[in-house]
Amino acid sequence: MSEDGQVAQGRTYLFSYGTLRQRDVQLSTFGRELDGRPDLLPGHTLSTVAITDPDVVAVSGADRHPIVRATGDPSDGVEGTVFEITGAELAAADGYEVADYSRVSVTLASGVRAWVYIAS
């Protein structure tokens, strides 16, 4: 795997701990329901952020979304789901996420290199 969440054959992995796991959000954002598997993001903790973008609130059904922050403490971890997606779907996810989030490449507990949206 490369350092940017991609592997050979053009596969890209996205780790989600929040609304991107919701069926309605996936259908709206990607045009399909994603198939994923459980994983863990080590060295991070979970909190919430207020969402003011009316389009995102309409799609997700909530004005408070989960958000993770890096702690650097290996005993901290956030459970979620890792999905294999296309480059176009990653771009669609970028369009869905608000400015409070930044996309970074991480190594999950499983060893998978994936993109994740964390606190900016």
C-alpha positions as CSV (number, residue, x, y, z in Angstrom):
1,M,0.0,0.0,0.0
2,S,1.1,3.5,-0.6
3,E,1.3,6.3,2.0
4,D,-2.0,7.9,0.7
5,G,-4.6,5.3,1.5
6,Q,-4.3,3.6,-1.9
7,V,-3.1,0.2,-3.0
8,A,-2.1,-1.3,-6.3
9,Q,-5.1,-1.9,-8.7
10,G,-6.5,1.5,-7.9
11,R,-8.3,0.6,-4.7
12,T,-8.8,3.3,-2.1
13,Y,-9.9,2.7,1.5
14,L,-12.0,5.1,3.6
15,F,-12.5,4.7,7.3
16,S,-15.8,6.1,8.7
17,Y,-16.9,6.4,12.3
18,G,-19.9,8.6,11.7
19,T,-22.5,9.6,9.1
20,L,-20.8,8.1,6.1
21,R,-21.8,4.7,7.5
22,Q,-25.5,5.7,7.2
23,R,-27.3,4.1,4.2
24,D,-29.1,7.4,3.2
25,V,-25.9,9.3,3.3
26,Q,-24.1,6.7,1.2
27,L,-26.9,6.7,-1.4
28,S,-26.9,10.5,-1.6
29,T,-23.1,10.8,-1.6
30,F,-22.0,7.8,-3.6
31,G,-25.1,6.6,-5.4
32,R,-24.8,3.2,-3.8
33,E,-24.7,1.4,-0.5
34,L,-21.1,0.6,0.6
35,D,-20.0,-2.7,1.9
36,G,-17.4,-2.5,4.7
37,R,-15.9,-4.2,7.6
38,P,-15.2,-3.2,11.3
39,D,-11.9,-1.6,12.2
40,L,-10.3,0.7,14.8
41,L,-8.6,4.0,14.5
42,P,-5.9,4.0,17.2
43,G,-4.6,7.1,18.9
44,H,-7.8,9.1,18.5
45,T,-10.9,10.1,20.6
46,L,-14.4,10.8,19.5
47,S,-16.5,13.9,20.2
48,T,-19.1,15.9,18.3
49,V,-19.3,19.0,16.2
50,A,-22.2,21.3,15.2
51,I,-23.1,21.2,11.5
52,T,-24.5,24.4,10.0
53,D,-24.5,23.4,6.3
54,P,-28.2,22.8,5.6
55,D,-27.5,20.3,2.8
56,V,-25.4,18.1,5.0
57,V,-28.0,18.3,7.8
58,A,-30.8,17.4,5.3
59,V,-28.8,14.3,4.1
60,S,-27.7,13.1,7.5
61,G,-30.8,14.0,9.4
62,A,-28.6,15.6,12.2
63,D,-27.0,18.9,13.1
64,R,-24.4,17.3,15.4
65,H,-21.9,14.9,13.8
66,P,-19.2,12.7,15.3
67,I,-15.6,14.0,14.9
68,V,-12.3,12.5,15.9
69,R,-9.2,14.2,17.2
70,A,-5.7,12.8,17.4
71,T,-4.4,12.2,20.9
72,G,-1.2,10.2,20.1
73,D,-2.1,7.9,23.0
74,P,-2.1,4.3,21.7
75,S,-4.6,3.3,24.4
76,D,-7.2,5.6,22.7
77,G,-9.2,4.3,19.8
78,V,-12.3,5.0,17.7
79,E,-14.4,2.1,16.3
80,G,-15.7,2.4,12.8
81,T,-16.0,0.8,9.4
82,V,-13.5,0.6,6.6
83,F,-14.8,0.8,3.0
84,E,-13.2,0.1,-0.3
85,I,-14.2,3.0,-2.6
86,T,-13.2,4.5,-6.0
87,G,-11.3,7.7,-6.5
88,A,-14.5,9.4,-7.7
89,E,-16.3,8.3,-4.5
90,L,-13.4,9.7,-2.4
91,A,-13.9,13.1,-4.2
92,A,-17.7,12.8,-3.5
93,A,-16.9,12.2,0.2
94,D,-14.7,15.4,0.1
95,G,-17.7,17.3,-1.2
96,Y,-19.9,16.0,1.6
97,E,-17.6,16.8,4.5
98,V,-17.7,20.3,5.9
99,A,-14.7,22.5,6.7
100,D,-14.5,21.3,10.3
101,Y,-13.0,18.0,8.9
102,S,-9.7,17.4,7.1
103,R,-8.9,14.2,5.2
104,V,-5.7,12.4,6.3
105,S,-4.1,9.1,5.6
106,V,-3.9,6.7,8.6
107,T,-3.0,3.2,9.5
108,L,-5.9,1.3,11.1
109,A,-5.5,-1.4,13.8
110,S,-5.9,-4.0,11.0
111,G,-2.9,-2.6,9.2
112,V,-5.0,-1.2,6.4
113,R,-3.9,2.2,5.1
114,A,-7.0,4.4,4.7
115,W,-8.3,7.9,4.4
116,V,-10.2,9.3,7.4
117,Y,-11.8,12.7,8.1
118,I,-10.6,14.2,11.4
119,A,-10.9,17.5,13.1
120,S,-9.3,20.3,11.1
